[in-house]
Amino acid sequence: MSRQQSNQRSDIYSRITNTIIADLEQGVRPWTKPWTTGHAASEVSRPLRHNGQPYSGINVLLLWSQAIARGFASSRWMTFRQSIELGGAVRKGETGTSVVFASSFIRTETTETGTEIEQDIPFLKTYTVFNTDQIAGLNGRFDDVAPHQDPMSRIGDAGRFFANTGALIRHGGTAAYYAAQRDYIQMPCLDAFRDDAAYVAILSHEMTHWTGAPRRLDRDLSRYAKDRSDRAREELIAELGSAFLCADLGIVPELEPRPDHASYLDGWLKVLHHDKRAIFSAAAHAQRAVDYLHSLQPEANEEEAA
């Protein structure tokens, strides 16, 4: 890999991280979900490709952030070429949004003993997508029109989702936390929250912590209580995991200020300024956490049989 290629790849991390830092410094969390306007309110989801496949990891943040900043109502995105293949055309003057995908290449190195070893070197590439709000000629085929689902039904589905994980969830008191040593989640009672959606959002946050236990995804939580940087990184993972999971569950919580959010925000900014890859790592860990929680759900035919 040439020095120029290395610099270009480093620039991807820096450019994206600097954008997220700028949002945070303005008090905007780019993982807050932009589905309070237009027809997007009828379909709560992550950003979607033209074929309905959800984006994951850091791309969720990139596309949510742009949807907020530019007022897009649609959750659907596609490349310039895909828009043409589907009979549409990007409107003149529209600018796209960069998303990334991970790839790798094999590099052969010779050791001091003369032995050749192959190393798998990961890297990121970017490509450009456009929101369907920027594309003419699609004739409404990608409008986010979904069957209406009663909010209480979604809450019930979320309750079953959490129950299926087998996590020990206790209720009482005024604090929400995951007790790592004893492996349980403590939650205030439901009536302590603004509404049921707020309860689901906080529980999703704590469930993301729960996935980090050694017998699950084995994130290193040993220094959580002692090291502010480690705590900030884990809290960022949980924050993103909650946002991803709420989207998957169709829940739209109103963000409530928490006493610890000011300190978390300060911690996140310090981490991101110091490590331009931290947000990528956090989003990847959050994605793995949510995927793990989904893996604990019964298959559809098992639910029907039950």
DRENDO-1510 file (C-alpha; in Angstrom, 1 decimal, always signed):
<recs>
REC; n; res; u; v; w
REC; 1; MET; +0.0; +0.0; +0.0 .
REC; 2; SER; +1.4; +3.4; -1.0 .
REC; 3; ARG; +1.8; +6.3; +1.3 .
REC; 4; GLN; -0.8; +8.2; -0.7 .
REC; 5; GLN; -3.3; +5.4; -0.3 .
REC; 6; SER; -2.6; +5.2; +3.4 .
REC; 7; ASN; -3.2; +9.0; +3.7 .
REC; 8; GLN; -6.4; +8.7; +1.7 .
REC; 9; ARG; -7.7; +6.0; +4.0 .
REC; 10; SER; -6.7; +8.0; +7.1 .
REC; 11; ASP; -8.6; +10.9; +5.7 .
REC; 12; ILE; -11.8; +8.9; +5.5 .
REC; 13; TYR; -11.6; +8.3; +9.3 .
REC; 14; SER; -10.7; +11.9; +10.0 .
REC; 15; ARG; -13.3; +13.4; +7.7 .
REC; 16; ILE; -16.2; +11.4; +9.1 .
REC; 17; THR; -15.1; +11.7; +12.7 .
REC; 18; ASN; -14.7; +15.5; +12.4 .
REC; 19; THR; -18.2; +15.7; +11.0 .
REC; 20; ILE; -19.6; +13.8; +14.0 .
REC; 21; ILE; -17.5; +16.0; +16.4 .
REC; 22; ALA; -19.0; +19.1; +14.8 .
REC; 23; ASP; -22.5; +17.7; +15.4 .
REC; 24; LEU; -21.7; +16.9; +19.0 .
REC; 25; GLU; -20.2; +20.3; +19.7 .
REC; 26; GLN; -23.4; +21.8; +18.5 .
REC; 27; GLY; -25.4; +19.6; +20.9 .
REC; 28; VAL; -26.7; +17.4; +18.1 .
REC; 29; ARG; -26.3; +13.6; +18.5 .
REC; 30; PRO; -26.2; +12.3; +14.9 .
REC; 31; TRP; -27.7; +9.0; +16.0 .
REC; 32; THR; -31.0; +10.7; +16.9 .
REC; 33; LYS; -33.6; +9.5; +14.4 .
REC; 34; PRO; -35.1; +11.8; +11.8 .
REC; 35; TRP; -38.6; +10.3; +11.4 .
REC; 36; THR; -40.8; +13.0; +12.7 .
REC; 37; THR; -41.5; +14.6; +9.3 .
REC; 38; GLY; -43.2; +13.7; +6.1 .
REC; 39; HIS; -44.0; +10.1; +5.1 .
REC; 40; ALA; -41.0; +8.8; +7.0 .
REC; 41; ALA; -43.1; +8.9; +10.1 .
REC; 42; SER; -45.1; +5.9; +8.8 .
REC; 43; GLU; -42.0; +3.7; +8.6 .
REC; 44; VAL; -39.6; +3.6; +11.5 .
REC; 45; SER; -36.3; +2.0; +10.4 .
REC; 46; ARG; -32.7; +2.4; +9.9 .
REC; 47; PRO; -31.6; +3.9; +6.5 .
REC; 48; LEU; -32.4; +1.5; +3.8 .
REC; 49; ARG; -30.8; +0.6; +0.5 .
REC; 50; HIS; -33.0; +0.7; -2.7 .
REC; 51; ASN; -33.8; -3.0; -2.2 .
REC; 52; GLY; -34.9; -2.5; +1.4 .
REC; 53; GLN; -31.8; -3.9; +3.0 .
REC; 54; PRO; -30.9; -1.8; +6.1 .
REC; 55; TYR; -27.5; -0.1; +6.4 .
REC; 56; SER; -25.5; -1.0; +9.4 .
REC; 57; GLY; -22.7; +0.4; +11.7 .
REC; 58; ILE; -21.2; +3.8; +10.9 .
REC; 59; ASN; -23.3; +4.2; +7.8 .
REC; 60; VAL; -26.4; +4.4; +9.9 .
REC; 61; LEU; -25.0; +7.5; +11.6 .
REC; 62; LEU; -23.8; +9.1; +8.4 .
REC; 63; LEU; -27.2; +8.7; +6.7 .
REC; 64; TRP; -29.3; +9.7; +9.8 .
REC; 65; SER; -27.1; +12.8; +10.2 .
REC; 66; GLN; -27.5; +13.9; +6.6 .
REC; 67; ALA; -31.3; +13.2; +6.8 .
REC; 68; ILE; -31.5; +15.5; +9.8 .
REC; 69; ALA; -29.3; +18.2; +8.3 .
REC; 70; ARG; -31.0; +18.3; +4.9 .
REC; 71; GLY; -34.6; +17.5; +5.9 .
REC; 72; PHE; -35.0; +14.3; +4.0 .
REC; 73; ALA; -38.2; +12.5; +4.7 .
REC; 74; SER; -37.4; +9.2; +3.0 .
REC; 75; SER; -35.3; +6.5; +4.5 .
REC; 76; ARG; -34.3; +5.1; +1.1 .
REC; 77; TRP; -30.9; +5.7; -0.5 .
REC; 78; MET; -29.3; +4.5; -3.8 .
REC; 79; THR; -26.3; +5.2; -6.0 .
REC; 80; PHE; -26.5; +7.4; -9.1 .
REC; 81; ARG; -26.3; +4.3; -11.3 .
REC; 82; GLN; -29.0; +2.5; -9.4 .
REC; 83; SER; -31.3; +5.5; -9.8 .
REC; 84; ILE; -30.9; +5.4; -13.6 .
REC; 85; GLU; -31.4; +1.6; -13.7 .
REC; 86; LEU; -34.6; +2.1; -11.8 .
REC; 87; GLY; -35.9; +4.7; -14.2 .
REC; 88; GLY; -35.1; +7.8; -12.2 .
REC; 89; ALA; -32.6; +10.6; -12.4 .
REC; 90; VAL; -30.9; +12.6; -9.7 .
REC; 91; ARG; -32.1; +16.2; -9.9 .
REC; 92; LYS; -29.7; +18.7; -11.2 .
REC; 93; GLY; -27.7; +20.4; -8.4 .
REC; 94; GLU; -28.2; +17.7; -5.9 .
REC; 95; THR; -25.1; +16.5; -3.9 .
REC; 96; GLY; -24.7; +13.0; -2.6 .
REC; 97; THR; -23.7; +11.5; +0.7 .
REC; 98; SER; -20.6; +9.4; +1.3 .
REC; 99; VAL; -21.0; +6.0; +2.9 .
REC; 100; VAL; -18.3; +3.5; +3.5 .
REC; 101; PHE; -17.7; -0.2; +3.1 .
REC; 102; ALA; -14.9; -2.3; +4.5 .
REC; 103; SER; -12.6; -4.5; +2.4 .
REC; 104; SER; -9.2; -5.9; +2.8 .
REC; 105; PHE; -6.1; -7.0; +0.8 .
REC; 106; ILE; -3.4; -9.5; +1.3 .
REC; 107; ARG; +0.1; -8.2; +1.9 .
REC; 108; THR; +3.1; -10.6; +1.8 .
REC; 109; GLU; +5.9; -9.7; +4.2 .
REC; 110; THR; +9.3; -11.4; +4.8 .
REC; 111; THR; +10.3; -12.0; +8.4 .
REC; 112; GLU; +13.9; -11.7; +9.7 .
REC; 113; THR; +14.3; -15.5; +9.2 .
REC; 114; GLY; +13.3; -15.2; +5.5 .
REC; 115; THR; +9.9; -16.7; +6.0 .
REC; 116; GLU; +7.1; -15.1; +3.9 .
REC; 117; ILE; +3.9; -14.5; +5.8 .
REC; 118; GLU; +0.6; -13.1; +4.4 .
REC; 119; GLN; -1.3; -10.5; +6.3 .
REC; 120; ASP; -4.9; -9.6; +5.8 .
REC; 121; ILE; -5.0; -5.8; +5.8 .
REC; 122; PRO; -8.5; -4.2; +6.3 .
REC; 123; PHE; -9.3; -0.8; +4.9 .
REC; 124; LEU; -12.3; +1.4; +4.1 .
REC; 125; LYS; -13.6; +2.7; +0.8 .
REC; 126; THR; -16.2; +5.3; +0.2 .
REC; 127; TYR; -19.0; +5.6; -2.3 .
REC; 128; THR; -21.8; +8.1; -2.9 .
REC; 129; VAL; -25.5; +7.6; -2.4 .
REC; 130; PHE; -28.5; +9.9; -2.9 .
REC; 131; ASN; -31.7; +10.0; -0.9 .
REC; 132; THR; -34.8; +9.2; -3.0 .
REC; 133; ASP; -36.1; +12.7; -2.1 .
REC; 134; GLN; -33.3; +13.9; -4.4 .
REC; 135; ILE; -34.4; +11.7; -7.3 .
REC; 136; ALA; -37.1; +12.3; -9.9 .
REC; 137; GLY; -38.9; +9.7; -11.9 .
REC; 138; LEU; -39.3; +6.9; -9.3 .
REC; 139; ASN; -43.1; +7.4; -9.3 .
REC; 140; GLY; -43.4; +6.9; -5.5 .
REC; 141; ARG; -42.1; +3.3; -5.7 .
REC; 142; PHE; -39.7; +4.0; -2.8 .
REC; 143; ASP; -42.0; +6.2; -0.6 .
REC; 144; ASP; -41.9; +4.9; +3.0 .
REC; 145; VAL; -45.5; +3.9; +3.2 .
REC; 146; ALA; -45.9; +1.1; +5.8 .
REC; 147; PRO; -49.0; -0.4; +7.3 .
REC; 148; HIS; -50.0; +1.5; +10.4 .
REC; 149; GLN; -49.0; -0.3; +13.6 .
REC; 150; ASP; -50.4; +0.9; +16.9 .
REC; 151; PRO; -47.6; +2.2; +19.1 .
REC; 152; MET; -48.7; +0.0; +22.0 .
REC; 153; SER; -48.4; -3.0; +19.7 .
REC; 154; ARG; -44.8; -2.0; +19.0 .
REC; 155; ILE; -44.2; -1.6; +22.8 .
REC; 156; GLY; -45.6; -5.1; +23.3 .
REC; 157; ASP; -43.3; -6.5; +20.6 .
REC; 158; ALA; -40.3; -4.8; +22.3 .
REC; 159; GLY; -41.3; -6.4; +25.6 .
REC; 160; ARG; -41.3; -9.8; +24.0 .
REC; 161; PHE; -38.0; -9.1; +22.3 .
REC; 162; PHE; -36.3; -8.3; +25.7 .
REC; 163; ALA; -37.9; -11.3; +27.4 .
REC; 164; ASN; -36.6; -13.6; +24.7 .
REC; 165; THR; -33.0; -12.6; +25.5 .
REC; 166; GLY; -33.2; -14.2; +28.9 .
REC; 167; ALA; -31.6; -11.2; +30.6 .
REC; 168; LEU; -32.3; -10.8; +34.3 .
REC; 169; ILE; -34.1; -7.4; +34.5 .
REC; 170; ARG; -35.0; -6.1; +38.0 .
REC; 171; HIS; -37.2; -3.1; +38.7 .
REC; 172; GLY; -37.1; -0.5; +41.4 .
REC; 173; GLY; -35.2; +2.5; +42.6 .
REC; 174; THR; -34.4; +5.6; +40.5 .
REC; 175; ALA; -31.3; +4.4; +38.6 .
REC; 176; ALA; -30.9; +2.4; +35.4 .
REC; 177; TYR; -27.7; +0.4; +35.1 .
REC; 178; TYR; -26.1; -3.0; +34.2 .
REC; 179; ALA; -24.5; -4.7; +37.1 .
REC; 180; ALA; -21.6; -6.5; +35.4 .
REC; 181; GLN; -20.3; -8.6; +38.3 .
REC; 182; ARG; -23.8; -10.0; +39.1 .
REC; 183; ASP; -25.0; -9.9; +35.5 .
REC; 184; TYR; -28.4; -8.2; +35.9 .
REC; 185; ILE; -30.0; -5.0; +34.6 .
REC; 186; GLN; -31.6; -2.6; +37.1 .
REC; 187; MET; -34.4; -0.4; +35.8 .
REC; 188; PRO; -36.8; +2.1; +37.5 .
REC; 189; CYS; -40.4; +1.1; +37.3 .
REC; 190; LEU; -42.2; +1.9; +34.1 .
REC; 191; ASP; -44.2; +4.8; +35.6 .
REC; 192; ALA; -41.0; +6.6; +36.3 .
REC; 193; PHE; -40.5; +7.3; +32.6 .
REC; 194; ARG; -42.0; +9.9; +30.3 .
REC; 195; ASP; -43.7; +7.2; +28.3 .
REC; 196; ASP; -43.2; +3.5; +27.3 .
REC; 197; ALA; -40.9; +4.5; +24.4 .
REC; 198; ALA; -38.5; +6.2; +26.8 .
REC; 199; TYR; -38.4; +3.1; +28.9 .
REC; 200; VAL; -37.6; +1.0; +25.9 .
REC; 201; ALA; -34.8; +3.3; +24.9 .
REC; 202; ILE; -33.1; +3.2; +28.3 .
REC; 203; LEU; -33.6; -0.6; +28.5 .
REC; 204; SER; -32.1; -0.9; +25.0 .
REC; 205; HIS; -29.1; +1.1; +26.3 .
REC; 206; GLU; -28.6; -1.3; +29.3 .
REC; 207; MET; -29.2; -4.4; +27.1 .
REC; 208; THR; -26.3; -3.2; +24.9 .
REC; 209; HIS; -24.1; -3.1; +28.0 .
REC; 210; TRP; -25.4; -6.6; +28.9 .
REC; 211; THR; -24.1; -8.0; +25.6 .
REC; 212; GLY; -20.6; -7.2; +26.6 .
REC; 213; ALA; -20.3; -9.8; +29.3 .
REC; 214; PRO; -17.5; -12.4; +28.9 .
REC; 215; ARG; -19.9; -15.2; +28.0 .
REC; 216; ARG; -21.6; -13.1; +25.4 .
REC; 217; LEU; -19.5; -10.7; +23.2 .
REC; 218; ASP; -16.7; -10.3; +25.7 .
REC; 219; ARG; -16.1; -6.6; +25.5 .
REC; 220; ASP; -13.5; -5.5; +28.1 .
REC; 221; LEU; -15.5; -3.8; +30.8 .
REC; 222; SER; -12.9; -4.3; +33.5 .
REC; 223; ARG; -11.8; -0.6; +33.6 .
REC; 224; TYR; -15.3; +0.9; +33.1 .
REC; 225; ALA; -15.5; +2.2; +36.7 .
REC; 226; LYS; -11.9; +3.4; +36.9 .
REC; 227; ASP; -11.0; +4.9; +33.5 .
REC; 228; ARG; -13.0; +7.8; +32.1 .
REC; 229; SER; -11.9; +7.1; +28.5 .
REC; 230; ASP; -13.0; +3.4; +28.7 .
REC; 231; ARG; -16.3; +4.5; +30.3 .
REC; 232; ALA; -16.9; +7.0; +27.5 .
REC; 233; ARG; -16.2; +4.4; +24.8 .
REC; 234; GLU; -18.6; +1.8; +26.4 .
REC; 235; GLU; -21.3; +4.5; +26.9 .
REC; 236; LEU; -21.0; +5.5; +23.2 .
REC; 237; ILE; -21.4; +1.8; +22.2 .
REC; 238; ALA; -24.5; +1.6; +24.4 .
REC; 239; GLU; -25.9; +4.9; +23.1 .
REC; 240; LEU; -25.5; +3.7; +19.5 .
REC; 241; GLY; -26.9; +0.3; +20.3 .
REC; 242; SER; -30.0; +1.8; +21.8 .
REC; 243; ALA; -30.5; +3.9; +18.7 .
REC; 244; PHE; -30.1; +1.0; +16.3 .
REC; 245; LEU; -32.3; -1.3; +18.4 .
REC; 246; CYS; -35.1; +1.2; +18.8 .
REC; 247; ALA; -35.1; +1.7; +15.0 .
REC; 248; ASP; -35.3; -2.1; +14.5 .
REC; 249; LEU; -38.2; -2.3; +17.0 .
REC; 250; GLY; -40.1; +0.6; +15.5 .
REC; 251; ILE; -39.8; +2.7; +18.6 .
REC; 252; VAL; -39.5; +6.5; +18.5 .
REC; 253; PRO; -38.4; +7.7; +21.9 .
REC; 254; GLU; -38.2; +11.4; +22.7 .
REC; 255; LEU; -34.8; +12.0; +24.1 .
REC; 256; GLU; -34.9; +12.9; +27.7 .
REC; 257; PRO; -31.9; +14.7; +29.3 .
REC; 258; ARG; -30.1; +12.4; +31.7 .
REC; 259; PRO; -27.9; +13.8; +34.6 .
REC; 260; ASP; -24.9; +11.9; +33.2 .
REC; 261; HIS; -25.3; +13.1; +29.5 .
REC; 262; ALA; -23.2; +16.2; +30.0 .
REC; 263; SER; -20.3; +14.2; +31.3 .
REC; 264; TYR; -20.8; +11.5; +28.6 .
REC; 265; LEU; -20.8; +14.2; +25.9 .
REC; 266; ASP; -17.5; +15.6; +27.2 .
REC; 267; GLY; -16.0; +12.1; +27.4 .
REC; 268; TRP; -17.1; +11.3; +23.8 .
REC; 269; LEU; -15.6; +14.5; +22.4 .
REC; 270; LYS; -12.3; +13.7; +24.2 .
REC; 271; VAL; -12.2; +10.2; +22.8 .
REC; 272; LEU; -13.1; +11.3; +19.2 .
REC; 273; HIS; -10.6; +14.1; +19.2 .
REC; 274; HIS; -7.9; +11.7; +20.4 .
REC; 275; ASP; -8.8; +8.7; +18.2 .
REC; 276; LYS; -10.2; +9.2; +14.7 .
REC; 277; ARG; -11.3; +5.6; +14.5 .
REC; 278; ALA; -13.2; +5.4; +17.8 .
REC; 279; ILE; -16.6; +6.2; +16.3 .
REC; 280; PHE; -16.1; +3.4; +13.7 .
REC; 281; SER; -15.2; +1.0; +16.4 .
REC; 282; ALA; -18.1; +2.0; +18.6 .
REC; 283; ALA; -20.6; +1.7; +15.8 .
REC; 284; ALA; -19.2; -1.7; +14.9 .
REC; 285; HIS; -19.4; -2.9; +18.5 .
REC; 286; ALA; -23.0; -1.5; +18.7 .
REC; 287; GLN; -23.9; -3.3; +15.5 .
REC; 288; ARG; -22.6; -6.6; +16.9 .
REC; 289; ALA; -24.5; -6.1; +20.1 .
REC; 290; VAL; -27.8; -5.5; +18.3 .
REC; 291; ASP; -27.1; -8.5; +16.0 .
REC; 292; TYR; -26.5; -10.6; +19.1 .
REC; 293; LEU; -29.8; -9.6; +20.7 .
REC; 294; HIS; -31.5; -10.4; +17.4 .
REC; 295; SER; -29.8; -13.8; +17.4 .
REC; 296; LEU; -31.5; -14.7; +20.7 .
REC; 297; GLN; -35.0; -14.3; +19.2 .
REC; 298; PRO; -37.0; -17.4; +18.2 .
REC; 299; GLU; -37.5; -18.1; +14.5 .
REC; 300; ALA; -40.9; -17.0; +13.1 .
REC; 301; ASN; -42.1; -20.6; +12.7 .
REC; 302; GLU; -41.2; -21.3; +16.4 .
REC; 303; GLU; -43.3; -18.3; +17.5 .
REC; 304; GLU; -46.2; -19.5; +15.5 .
REC; 305; ALA; -46.0; -23.0; +17.0 .
REC; 306; ALA; -45.9; -21.5; +20.5 .
</recs>
